[in-house]
Amino acid sequence: MAASFYIVVEGEDPGFDIFVDGNALARNEDALERLAGRLNVRPLLEYFSVDKDSMAVLVEQGVEDTEWMRPLPKSQWFDASDGLLTVTALIGFIASAPAALGSETQPVLKELSQYQRVLRKAALCGVRWHLAVSWR
């Protein structure tokens, strides 16, 4: 089962496309977390949270035992500018050290650029966000 990290924005419709393809980011999360630590920025997973819509997606994806969802904490939302700090730092380092992630470098850079696009728009609109995970 493969994981994907995607962006959820607060509210119904932010007025812009929030699609990101987060498969490579999920595959390389350990390396990206270590890199974020070296760069003194928050790792992407520190922006993870859940909301009722994300939980509905998990149920649709076949999570049969929904009892574990009851004690989940309230959704957390983050300023897009904070996420941009992480994403921009990661892009800068990886672009300057293309061998950092081996064959995963280009897919990771592509997805980080998608995150950067969405988070820039969210910051301009004053929309908060969090990271969610989908399993396929």
C-alpha positions in Angstrom: 0.0 0.0 0.0 1.5 3.3 -1.1 1.1 6.6 0.8 0.7 10.1 -0.6 1.0 13.4 1.3 -1.5 16.0 0.2 -2.4 19.5 1.2 -5.8 20.3 2.8 -6.8 23.9 3.1 -9.2 25.3 5.7 -12.7 26.1 4.4 -14.8 24.9 1.5 -13.2 26.2 -1.7 -10.1 28.4 -1.6 -10.7 29.5 -5.3 -7.5 27.8 -6.6 -6.3 24.4 -7.4 -4.7 22.6 -4.4 -3.8 19.4 -6.1 -0.4 18.0 -5.2 1.1 14.7 -6.1 2.8 13.7 -2.8 3.8 10.1 -3.6 7.6 10.9 -3.8 7.4 13.0 -0.7 5.8 10.1 1.3 8.4 7.6 -0.1 11.3 9.9 1.0 9.9 11.3 4.3 12.7 9.9 6.4 15.4 11.6 4.3 13.4 14.8 4.1 12.9 14.8 7.9 16.6 14.5 8.4 17.3 17.2 5.9 14.8 19.5 7.5 16.6 19.0 10.8 19.9 19.9 9.2 18.3 23.0 7.6 16.7 24.0 10.9 13.2 24.0 9.5 10.1 22.1 10.6 9.8 18.7 8.9 6.8 18.2 6.7 5.1 15.7 9.0 5.0 18.4 11.8 2.3 20.0 9.6 0.2 16.8 9.7 -3.3 16.9 11.1 -6.7 15.3 10.4 -10.1 16.7 9.9 -13.5 15.1 9.4 -13.2 15.2 5.6 -9.8 13.4 5.8 -11.3 10.8 8.1 -14.2 10.3 5.6 -11.6 9.6 2.9 -9.9 7.0 5.1 -13.2 5.3 5.7 -13.9 5.3 1.9 -10.5 3.7 1.3 -11.5 0.7 3.4 -10.6 1.4 7.0 -13.1 -0.9 8.6 -12.4 -0.2 12.3 -13.4 3.4 12.8 -13.2 3.1 16.6 -9.7 4.4 16.6 -10.9 7.7 15.1 -12.9 8.7 18.2 -9.9 9.9 20.4 -8.3 12.0 17.6 -7.3 15.5 18.6 -9.0 18.5 17.1 -7.8 19.5 13.7 -4.7 21.8 13.6 -4.3 24.5 10.9 -1.0 26.1 10.0 -0.1 29.4 8.4 0.9 28.8 4.8 4.0 31.0 5.2 5.3 28.6 7.8 5.0 25.7 5.4 6.7 27.8 2.7 9.7 28.1 4.9 10.2 24.4 5.0 9.4 23.8 1.4 11.6 26.6 0.1 14.5 25.4 2.2 14.2 21.9 1.0 13.9 22.9 -2.6 17.0 25.2 -2.3 19.2 22.5 -0.8 18.0 19.6 -3.0 18.4 21.8 -6.2 22.0 22.7 -5.2 22.8 19.0 -4.3 21.1 16.9 -7.0 22.6 13.7 -5.7 21.1 14.2 -2.3 18.2 11.9 -3.0 19.6 9.8 -5.9 17.0 8.8 -8.4 14.3 10.4 -6.3 15.7 13.9 -6.6 13.6 15.0 -9.6 10.3 13.5 -8.4 10.8 15.1 -5.0 11.7 18.5 -6.5 8.6 18.3 -8.7 6.3 17.7 -5.7 8.0 20.3 -3.5 7.4 22.8 -6.3 3.7 21.8 -6.4 3.6 22.4 -2.6 5.3 25.7 -3.0 2.7 26.8 -5.7 -0.2 25.9 -3.4 1.3 27.3 -0.3 2.1 30.6 -2.0 -1.5 31.0 -3.2 -2.8 30.0 0.3 -0.5 32.6 1.9 -1.7 35.3 -0.5 -5.3 34.4 0.3 -4.8 34.1 4.0 -5.8 30.4 4.0 -4.4 28.0 6.6 -3.5 24.4 5.7 -2.3 21.1 7.0 -0.8 18.0 5.6 -2.9 14.8 5.2 -2.0 11.3 4.2 -3.8 9.0 1.8 -3.1 5.3 1.3 -3.7 3.6 -2.0 
